[in-house]
Amino acid sequence: MFSQENQGSQKSTDTYIPYESSEFPPWARDLRRFEIVFFGTIPFSFLYASAGYSLYTYASHDWDPSYAPPLLGNKTPPILTNSQKVQIIGISLGISTAAAVLDFFIGIIKNDE
C-alpha cells in the first residue's frame, strides 16, 4: 500500500461538505430541476402514450378484436410501423416536456409568494 512517508502527505477526503445554495446561480438550479423532471417522466409518459395509442387504434377500428392491445389480452397485437413508433415517441416526449414546463412555472409562482 503506502509507505509511512507517503501516508503523511495524503490529503484527508473523509469529510463531505455539501453544496451551498449560493454556489450555483438560480437559472442553473432551475435548469437542473427541469432536466430531472423531464427525464424522470419519460418512462411514465411513454407507457401512457403507448397504452393510449393502442386503445385509440382499437377504438378507431370499430373494436375489432384483432386490433385489441395486449393490455386487453390480445396475444398477437398489430405490428406498429416506423411512423407510428415515431408518433408514440414524439407524444411521450411532448408529455414529458409539458410536465417539466408546468413544474417550472409552478416553481416560479411559488417563489414569487
C-alpha positions in Angstrom: 0.0 0.0 0.0 1.5 3.4 1.1 4.7 3.8 2.9 4.9 5.7 6.1 6.3 8.8 4.4 3.6 8.8 1.7 0.7 8.4 4.2 1.6 11.7 5.9 1.4 13.7 2.6 -2.0 12.3 1.6 -5.0 14.7 2.0 -7.9 13.5 4.0 -11.0 13.1 1.9 -13.2 11.7 4.7 -15.2 14.8 5.3 -18.1 15.7 3.0 -19.0 19.3 2.6 -22.5 19.8 0.9 -23.0 22.4 -1.7 -24.4 25.7 -0.6 -27.3 27.3 -2.4 -25.1 30.3 -3.2 -22.6 28.2 -5.2 -24.9 28.0 -8.2 -27.0 30.7 -10.0 -30.7 30.3 -9.9 -31.0 29.6 -13.6 -28.7 26.6 -13.2 -30.8 25.1 -10.4 -34.0 25.7 -12.5 -32.4 24.0 -15.5 -31.3 21.1 -13.4 -34.8 20.7 -11.9 -36.3 20.9 -15.5 -33.9 18.2 -16.6 -34.7 15.9 -13.7 -38.5 16.3 -14.2 -38.2 15.8 -18.0 -36.1 12.6 -17.9 -37.9 11.3 -14.8 -41.3 11.4 -16.5 -40.2 9.8 -19.9 -40.8 6.2 -18.8 -44.3 7.0 -17.5 -45.3 9.2 -20.4 -44.1 6.5 -22.9 -46.2 3.9 -21.1 -49.3 6.1 -21.1 -48.7 7.2 -24.8 -48.3 3.6 -25.9 -51.4 2.5 -24.0 -53.4 5.4 -25.3 -52.3 4.9 -28.8 -53.2 1.2 -28.6 -56.6 2.0 -27.3 -57.1 4.7 -29.9 -56.2 2.2 -32.7 -58.6 -0.4 -31.2 -61.5 2.1 -31.0 -60.8 3.5 -34.5 -61.2 0.0 -36.0 -64.7 -0.4 -34.5 -63.4 -2.5 -31.6 -62.2 -5.3 -33.9 -60.6 -7.9 -31.6 -57.6 -8.3 -33.9 -56.7 -4.6 -33.0 -57.1 -5.1 -29.3 -54.0 -4.0 -27.3 -52.0 -6.7 -25.4 -53.4 -5.0 -22.2 -56.8 -6.4 -23.1 -55.5 -10.0 -23.7 -54.7 -9.9 -27.4 -51.8 -12.4 -27.9 -50.9 -11.1 -31.3 -51.3 -7.3 -31.4 -50.9 -5.4 -34.7 -47.3 -4.6 -35.6 -46.6 -0.9 -35.5 -45.0 0.9 -38.4 -41.9 3.1 -38.0 -44.0 6.2 -38.4 -46.4 5.0 -35.6 -43.4 4.3 -33.4 -42.1 7.8 -34.1 -45.5 9.3 -33.2 -45.6 7.4 -29.9 -42.1 8.6 -29.0 -43.0 12.2 -30.0 -46.1 12.1 -28.0 -44.3 10.8 -24.9 -41.5 13.4 -25.3 -44.2 16.1 -25.6 -45.9 14.9 -22.4 -42.6 15.0 -20.6 -41.7 18.4 -21.9 -45.2 19.7 -20.8 -44.7 18.2 -17.3 -41.3 19.9 -17.0 -42.5 23.3 -18.2 -45.5 23.1 -15.9 -43.3 22.3 -13.0 -41.0 25.2 -13.9 -43.9 27.7 -13.9 -45.3 26.3 -10.7 -41.8 26.8 -9.2 -41.8 30.4 -10.4 -45.2 31.1 -8.9 -44.2 29.6 -5.6 -41.0 31.6 -5.4 -43.0 34.8 -6.0 -45.2 34.2 -3.0 
